[in-house]
Amino acid sequence: MAIAAYSVGANQGYIYIRAEYPVAINRLQIAIRQAQRLGLLGSNIFDSPFDFKIDIRIGVGAYVCGEETALMASIEGQRGTSSPRPPYPAESGLWGFPTLINNVETYANVPWIIRKGANVFASIGTEKSKGTKVFALAGKIQNTGIIEVPMGTTLRQIVEEMGGGVPDGGTAKAVQTGGPSGGCIPASAFDTPVDYESLSQLGSMMGSGGMIVMDESTNMVDVARFFMEFCMDESCGKCIPCRVGTVQLYKLLTKISEGKASFADLKLLEELCDMVKDTSLCGLGQSAQTGI
């Protein structure tokens, strides 16, 4: 962050963390104090005119704050709701100032690229998705935890080689990627390379880097209903397609789960999905695709 701040002429940085992650908050607080003692943060860094300070902002846990305009509103002390763009953060961000906003994972690549060179970084991954990606591997899988893989690694390699496959000789049915706003990818597409373009073509996304493996015992309607309930609760309520559409989708999925749905309900479900996923303000609208 300090390198990025120097490059754009910024003197103040913020790291935004949900309150549910006390371990991450504590470790970052320690890291900031260590950086200050080493002269990597603060005033006159490396005896230069450059000053840079980092503060931590703890959010209340609203999922919508993963969207950049909602995140900035929360840092400013306002309710975390999305805003139309333009203006983009680089033009008018925090308190109206130009703001460079990225995931910490993106910033973490900067020192490596400077040390090794851009060409070396670009040699990893695919033509359009360079470098590596961190995933949280969970679900019906033997080896759960955090993994880092080169872009272009296939889902099959992740599930079967790194994850060790489904426990007790079970069969993987699907992988849900991208967090609650992502989508479920069936086993028939496990040879797909994991990169931004390929996941998007399958109706999913890279998103927050979540990767949940499901086996043959998983009911996909229940999965879709679970994630839709989450998105319904987490909607900031600002735009009608998200505020109303997620509720209607949840009700329709409940009818299907309970065996009470008709073919007309399935048609309506499809139409609602098309409506909600066109929501452009935030990522919640994309969740209409989840498992459907």
C-alpha positions in Angstrom: 0.0 0.0 0.0 2.9 2.4 0.8 4.4 1.7 -2.7 1.0 2.3 -4.3 0.5 5.5 -2.3 3.9 6.8 -3.3 3.2 6.2 -6.9 -0.1 8.2 -6.8 0.9 10.8 -4.3 -1.4 9.7 -1.4 -0.6 10.2 2.3 -3.4 8.3 3.9 -4.5 4.7 3.6 -7.3 2.6 5.1 -7.7 -1.1 5.4 -11.3 -2.1 5.7 -12.1 -5.3 7.6 -15.3 -6.9 8.7 -15.7 -7.1 12.5 -16.2 -10.9 12.3 -12.4 -11.3 11.6 -10.7 -10.4 14.9 -7.6 -12.4 14.1 -7.0 -10.6 10.9 -7.6 -7.2 12.6 -5.1 -8.1 15.4 -2.4 -9.3 12.9 -2.8 -6.2 10.8 -2.5 -3.9 13.8 0.7 -5.7 14.8 2.0 -5.4 11.2 1.3 -1.7 11.0 3.1 -1.1 14.3 6.1 -3.1 13.1 6.2 -1.1 9.9 6.1 2.1 11.8 9.1 1.0 14.0 11.0 0.1 10.9 10.4 3.4 9.3 8.2 1.9 6.5 5.2 4.0 7.6 4.8 7.4 9.2 6.7 10.6 8.4 9.7 11.1 6.1 9.8 7.4 5.1 13.4 6.5 4.2 14.5 10.1 5.0 12.4 11.3 2.1 9.6 13.9 2.0 7.1 11.1 1.7 4.6 10.6 4.5 2.1 7.8 4.7 -0.2 6.6 7.4 -2.5 3.5 7.4 -5.6 3.2 9.6 -7.8 0.2 10.0 -11.6 0.7 9.6 -13.8 -2.1 11.1 -17.1 -2.6 9.3 -20.3 -4.0 10.8 -20.3 -7.0 8.5 -22.5 -5.9 5.6 -21.8 -8.1 2.6 -22.7 -5.2 0.2 -19.6 -3.4 1.5 -17.5 -5.6 -0.7 -18.6 -3.3 -3.4 -16.2 -0.3 -3.6 -18.7 2.6 -3.4 -20.5 1.0 -0.4 -17.2 0.3 1.2 -16.1 3.9 0.9 -19.4 5.1 2.3 -18.9 2.8 5.3 -15.4 4.2 5.9 -16.8 7.7 5.9 -19.2 6.7 8.6 -22.3 6.5 6.4 -24.6 3.5 5.8 -23.0 1.0 3.4 -25.0 1.4 0.2 -23.8 1.4 -3.4 -23.7 4.5 -5.6 -23.9 4.8 -9.4 -20.7 5.3 -11.3 -19.3 7.6 -12.7 -17.7 9.3 -10.9 -15.3 6.5 -10.3 -13.2 6.4 -7.1 -10.1 7.5 -9.1 -11.9 10.8 -9.8 -14.0 11.2 -6.6 -13.7 8.7 -3.8 -13.3 9.1 0.0 -14.6 12.5 1.0 -14.5 13.6 -2.6 -10.8 12.9 -3.0 -9.3 10.7 -5.8 -9.0 7.3 -4.2 -7.0 4.1 -5.2 -9.0 1.1 -4.0 -7.9 -2.5 -4.3 -8.2 -5.8 -2.5 -5.2 -6.4 -0.2 -4.4 -9.5 -2.3 -3.7 -7.2 -5.2 -1.4 -5.0 -3.2 0.4 -8.0 -1.9 1.6 -8.8 -5.4 3.3 -5.4 -5.9 6.6 -6.1 -4.0 7.0 -9.5 -5.7 6.5 -7.9 -9.2 9.0 -5.2 -8.4 11.6 -7.7 -7.2 11.1 -10.3 -10.0 9.9 -8.1 -12.8 6.6 -7.7 -14.7 7.6 -10.2 -17.4 8.1 -12.9 -14.8 4.7 -12.2 -13.2 3.1 -12.2 -16.7 4.7 -15.6 -17.5 2.4 -17.1 -14.8 -1.2 -17.7 -15.6 -3.2 -17.3 -18.8 -3.1 -14.8 -21.6 -5.6 -12.5 -20.0 -5.4 -13.5 -16.3 -1.9 -13.2 -15.0 -0.3 -14.4 -11.8 -1.7 -16.5 -9.0 -5.0 -16.5 -7.1 -5.8 -17.4 -3.4 -8.8 -19.5 -2.7 -10.5 -20.8 0.4 -11.2 -24.4 -0.3 -14.1 -25.9 1.7 -17.1 -28.2 1.6 -17.2 -31.9 0.8 -13.4 -32.2 0.3 -10.6 -34.0 2.2 -8.1 -31.1 2.3 -9.8 -27.9 3.3 -7.9 -24.6 3.8 -6.2 -21.8 1.9 -4.6 -22.5 -1.4 -2.7 -20.4 -3.9 -2.7 -21.5 -7.5 -1.5 -20.1 -10.9 -4.3 -18.7 -13.0 -5.4 -21.3 -15.5 -5.2 -24.3 -13.0 -8.3 -26.4 -13.7 -11.1 -27.0 -11.3 -10.3 -30.7 -11.5 -6.7 -30.2 -10.4 -7.9 -28.2 -7.5 -10.6 -30.6 -6.4 -8.8 -33.9 -7.0 -5.1 -33.2 -6.5 -5.0 -30.3 -4.0 -8.3 -31.0 -2.3 -7.8 -34.7 -2.3 -11.2 -35.4 -3.7 -14.5 -36.1 -1.9 -14.1 -38.0 1.4 -14.9 -41.7 1.6 -14.6 -42.2 -2.2 -17.6 -39.9 -2.9 -18.1 -38.1 -6.2 -17.9 -34.3 -6.6 -21.1 -32.9 -8.1 -20.3 -29.2 -8.4 -18.1 -26.4 -7.1 -19.5 -23.1 -6.0 -17.1 -20.2 -6.7 -17.1 -16.5 -6.0 -18.8 -16.5 -2.7 -22.6 -15.9 -2.3 -22.7 -13.8 -5.5 -21.0 -16.5 -7.6 -22.4 -19.6 -9.2 -22.2 -23.4 -9.2 -20.1 -25.1 -11.8 -21.1 -28.8 -12.5 -18.6 -31.7 -12.5 -18.9 -31.9 -16.3 -17.1 -28.5 -16.5 -14.3 -29.4 -14.1 -11.6 -29.3 -16.8 -12.3 -25.5 -17.2 -9.2 -23.4 -16.3 -9.8 -21.1 -13.4 -9.4 -17.6 -14.7 -11.7 -14.5 -14.8 -12.9 -15.1 -18.4 -13.6 -18.8 -18.1 -15.6 -18.6 -14.8 -17.6 -15.7 -16.3 -18.5 -17.8 -19.3 -19.8 -20.5 -17.0 -22.1 -18.0 -15.2 -19.9 -17.8 -12.2 -17.1 -15.4 -11.0 -13.8 -15.2 -9.2 -15.3 -13.0 -6.6 -14.0 -13.3 -3.1 -12.0 -16.4 -3.8 -14.4 -18.8 -2.1 -14.5 -22.4 -3.5 -17.0 -24.8 -2.0 -17.1 -28.4 -3.2 -20.4 -30.3 -3.2 -21.0 -34.1 -3.6 -23.8 -36.2 -4.9 -25.8 -35.8 -1.7 -26.1 -32.1 -2.2 -29.5 -30.7 -3.2 -28.8 -27.9 -5.6 -32.1 -26.2 -5.0 -31.4 -26.1 -1.3 -27.9 -24.6 -2.2 -29.5 -21.9 -4.3 -32.1 -21.2 -1.6 -29.4 -20.9 1.1 -27.4 -18.4 -0.9 -30.5 -16.5 -1.9 -31.6 -16.2 1.7 -28.2 -14.7 2.5 -28.4 -12.2 -0.4 -32.0 -11.3 0.6 -30.8 -10.5 4.2 -27.7 -8.7 3.0 -29.3 -6.5 0.4 -28.8 -2.8 1.3 -32.4 -2.2 -0.1 -31.4 0.7 -2.3 -32.4 -0.7 -5.7 -35.7 -2.5 -6.4 -34.4 -5.4 -8.5 -32.2 -6.5 -5.6 -34.5 -5.5 -2.7 -37.6 -7.1 -4.2 -36.2 -9.6 -6.7 -34.1 -11.6 -4.1 -37.2 -11.9 -1.9 -39.3 -13.3 -4.7 -36.5 -15.6 -5.8 -36.2 -16.9 -2.3 -39.9 -17.6 -2.1 -39.9 -19.4 -5.5 -36.9 -21.6 -4.5 -38.7 -22.4 -1.2 -41.7 -23.6 -3.2 -39.5 -25.8 -5.3 -37.7 -27.2 -2.3 -41.0 -28.1 -0.7 -42.3 -29.7 -3.8 -45.1 -27.1 -4.3 -43.9 -25.4 -7.4 -45.5 -25.5 -10.9 -44.0 -25.0 -14.4 -45.3 -21.5 -14.3 -43.2 -20.9 -11.2 -40.1 -22.2 -13.0 -40.8 -19.8 -15.9 -41.2 -16.9 -13.4 -38.0 -17.9 -11.7 -36.1 -17.7 -15.0 -37.6 -14.3 -15.7 -36.7 -13.0 -12.2 -33.1 -14.3 -12.6 -32.7 -12.3 -15.8 -34.1 -9.2 -14.1 -32.0 -9.4 -10.9 -28.7 -10.2 -12.5 -29.0 -7.1 -14.6 -28.7 -5.0 -11.4 -25.6 -2.9 -12.0 -25.1 -1.2 -8.7 -23.5 -4.0 -6.8 -22.6 -7.7 -6.9 -25.7 -9.0 -5.1 -27.7 -8.9 -8.3 -25.3 -11.5 -9.8 -26.3 -14.0 -7.1 -29.5 -14.7 -9.1 -27.4 -17.1 -11.1 -26.3 -19.2 -8.0 -27.1 -22.8 -8.5 -29.8 -22.2 -11.0 
